[in-house]
């Protein structure tokens, strides 16, 4: 969530940043109106409270000094009138603050200075290419052709069992999928990330914390049904029964520290996890309908870091190097792309995409996005650190290392032979 102090202190700065995120002018005008009313009402409340405090002290002084009854009576009336005004003003401030926070929950993060301005992916900037794509002596096949030839992926079975955009891995396809997960987790642990196993079901509060709700509820799979009520402990408020399947383990890993104060000496916290991820892919009708590029369920190995604000940029570089290192070990050509403001994810302030080369499609496709959210998620999820007896918001980062299905696809297309056979990268042999 955007810092309300920055919003109130320099609305024009915030407005300019949000315009680069394609926020409609009418929405910004409404935001300005509410923010201005909130600021004015709060200032008026503070003035009333200051006056009340001053007069309360004066009232005590008058009484001790034996001031005449009329002076004390008049001051008492003024105190009572001001008290009523304060109550009314507090109610108005509370109402405006709730309305403002409701809007802030739907506003994306502000792009940082390193993020170029632009409307869409055409304004993204290629930073560098890593490894050179192989020159094939034949026309490379796309992964769905190779899947049918080798019996690795059964798309029809996925539709039969669920619906379109689900698939079934079989034989070597299933074995390679598991091998990739094990290899990625091992690589991430060697890079210093602690392996964690988390639930794939979360409550609404967690999704609010990392920014999936309220804006992207239509893209989440919500679970309906009866769940056993567990009596909350230590006077905690009971959690609601609105539960969702996770769209990424960024949600669970980051929210492990929801409403937590972390000692500065414990930073950075570096985590990795493998989970299935579930997305409705709302708004993607007609895109990538063939194959496994865009599925409703897919495996992903995630990296999450919680850092001191001064270290988050270095951590982003480390996470990029880790994800890129996995692709290098697998011998998969890829490139790094700096996303522009109009192509950023909701919670991101800065994002570097890693795109892997798919010779069958003759193009690079996203396989990881490594994002620094700065204090945006930390403010929503109340994740703080303690340093010099003061509490401050951490910075949170997340990125895939890697999307497993897309890595499988990349291996199929990059390691294919003319007759459709697929070689396995040497680094994965011990995992099969």
RAKA-V683498 format. One record per residue. N is the residue number from 1. RES is the residue in one small letter. SS is DSSP state (helix for helix, strand for strand, loop for the rest). Layout:
n=(N	N)
res=(RES	RES)
ss=(SS	SS)
This chain:
n=(1	2	3	4	5	6	7	8	9	10	11	12	13	14	15	16	17	18	19	20	21	22	23	24	25	26	27	28	29	30	31	32	33	34	35	36	37	38	39	40	41	42	43	44	45	46	47	48	49	50	51	52	53	54	55	56	57	58	59	60	61	62	63	64	65	66	67	68	69	70	71	72	73	74	75	76	77	78	79	80	81	82	83	84	85	86	87	88	89	90	91	92	93	94	95	96	97	98	99	100	101	102	103	104	105	106	107	108	109	110	111	112	113	114	115	116	117	118	119	120	121	122	123	124	125	126	127	128	129	130	131	132	133	134	135	136	137	138	139	140	141	142	143	144	145	146	147	148	149	150	151	152	153	154	155	156	157	158	159	160	161	162	163	164	165	166	167	168	169	170	171	172	173	174	175	176	177	178	179	180	181	182	183	184	185	186	187	188	189	190	191	192	193	194	195	196	197	198	199	200	201	202	203	204	205	206	207	208	209	210	211	212	213	214	215	216	217	218	219	220	221	222	223	224	225	226	227	228	229	230	231	232	233	234	235	236	237	238	239	240	241	242	243	244	245	246	247	248	249	250	251	252	253	254	255	256	257	258	259	260	261	262	263	264	265	266	267	268	269	270	271	272	273	274	275	276	277	278	279	280	281	282	283	284	285	286	287	288	289	290	291	292	293	294	295	296	297	298	299	300	301	302	303	304	305	306	307	308	309	310	311	312	313	314	315	316	317	318	319	320	321	322	323	324	325	326	327	328	329	330	331	332	333	334	335	336	337	338	339	340	341	342	343	344	345	346	347	348	349	350	351	352	353	354	355	356	357	358	359	360	361	362	363	364	365	366	367	368	369	370	371	372	373	374	375	376	377	378	379	380	381	382	383	384	385	386	387	388	389	390	391	392	393	394	395	396	397	398	399	400	401	402	403	404	405	406	407	408	409	410	411	412	413	414	415	416	417	418	419	420	421	422	423	424	425	426	427	428	429	430	431	432)
res=(x	x	x	x	x	x	x	x	x	x	x	x	x	x	x	x	x	x	x	x	x	x	x	x	x	x	x	x	x	x	x	x	x	x	x	x	x	x	x	x	x	x	x	x	x	x	x	x	x	x	x	x	x	x	x	x	x	x	x	x	x	x	x	x	x	x	x	x	x	x	x	x	x	x	x	x	x	x	x	x	x	x	x	x	x	x	x	x	x	x	x	x	x	x	x	x	x	x	x	x	x	x	x	x	x	x	x	x	x	x	x	x	x	x	x	x	x	x	x	x	x	x	x	x	x	x	x	x	x	x	x	x	x	x	x	x	x	x	x	x	x	x	x	x	x	x	x	x	x	x	x	x	x	x	x	x	x	x	x	x	x	x	x	x	x	x	x	x	x	x	x	x	x	x	x	x	x	x	x	x	x	x	x	x	x	x	x	x	x	x	x	x	x	x	x	x	x	x	x	x	x	x	x	x	x	x	x	x	x	x	x	x	x	x	x	x	x	x	x	x	x	x	x	x	x	x	x	x	x	x	x	x	x	x	x	x	x	x	x	x	x	x	x	x	x	x	x	x	x	x	x	x	x	x	x	x	x	x	x	x	x	x	x	x	x	x	x	x	x	x	x	x	x	x	x	x	x	x	x	x	x	x	x	x	x	x	x	x	x	x	x	x	x	x	x	x	x	x	x	x	x	x	x	x	x	x	x	x	x	x	x	x	x	x	x	x	x	x	x	x	x	x	x	x	x	x	x	x	x	x	x	x	x	x	x	x	x	x	x	x	x	x	x	x	x	x	x	x	x	x	x	x	x	x	x	x	x	x	x	x	x	x	x	x	x	x	x	x	x	x	x	x	x	x	x	x	x	x	x	x	x	x	x	x	x	x	x	x	x	x	x	x	x	x	x	x	x	x	x	x	x	x	x	x	x	x	x	x	x	x	x	x	x	x	x	x	x	x	x	x	x	x	x	x	x	x	x	x	x	x	x	x)
ss=(loop	loop	loop	helix	helix	helix	helix	helix	helix	loop	helix	helix	helix	helix	helix	helix	helix	helix	helix	loop	loop	loop	loop	loop	helix	helix	helix	helix	helix	helix	helix	helix	helix	helix	helix	helix	helix	helix	helix	helix	helix	helix	helix	helix	helix	helix	helix	helix	helix	helix	helix	helix	helix	helix	helix	helix	helix	helix	helix	helix	helix	helix	helix	helix	helix	loop	loop	loop	helix	helix	helix	helix	helix	helix	helix	helix	helix	helix	helix	helix	helix	helix	helix	helix	helix	helix	helix	helix	helix	helix	helix	helix	helix	helix	helix	helix	helix	helix	helix	helix	helix	helix	helix	helix	loop	loop	loop	loop	loop	loop	loop	loop	loop	loop	loop	loop	loop	loop	loop	loop	helix	helix	helix	loop	strand	strand	strand	strand	strand	strand	loop	loop	loop	loop	loop	loop	loop	loop	loop	loop	loop	loop	helix	helix	helix	helix	helix	helix	helix	helix	loop	loop	strand	strand	helix	helix	helix	helix	helix	helix	helix	loop	loop	loop	loop	loop	loop	strand	strand	loop	loop	helix	helix	helix	helix	helix	helix	helix	helix	helix	helix	helix	helix	helix	helix	helix	helix	helix	helix	helix	loop	loop	loop	strand	strand	loop	loop	loop	loop	loop	strand	strand	strand	helix	helix	helix	helix	helix	helix	helix	loop	loop	loop	loop	loop	loop	helix	helix	helix	loop	strand	strand	strand	loop	loop	loop	loop	loop	loop	loop	loop	loop	loop	loop	loop	loop	loop	loop	loop	loop	loop	loop	strand	strand	strand	loop	loop	loop	loop	helix	helix	helix	helix	helix	helix	loop	loop	loop	loop	strand	strand	strand	strand	helix	helix	helix	loop	loop	strand	strand	strand	strand	strand	strand	strand	strand	strand	strand	loop	loop	loop	loop	loop	loop	loop	loop	loop	loop	loop	loop	loop	loop	loop	loop	loop	loop	strand	strand	strand	strand	strand	strand	strand	strand	strand	strand	strand	loop	helix	helix	helix	helix	helix	helix	helix	helix	helix	helix	helix	helix	helix	helix	helix	helix	helix	helix	helix	helix	helix	loop	loop	loop	loop	strand	strand	strand	strand	strand	loop	loop	helix	helix	helix	loop	loop	loop	loop	loop	loop	strand	strand	strand	strand	strand	strand	strand	strand	strand	loop	loop	loop	loop	strand	strand	strand	strand	strand	strand	strand	strand	strand	strand	loop	loop	loop	helix	helix	helix	helix	helix	helix	loop	strand	strand	strand	strand	strand	loop	loop	strand	strand	strand	strand	loop	strand	strand	strand	strand	strand	strand	strand	strand	strand	helix	helix	helix	helix	helix	helix	helix	helix	helix	helix	helix	loop	strand	loop	loop	loop	loop	loop	strand	loop	loop	loop	helix	helix	helix	helix	helix	helix	loop)
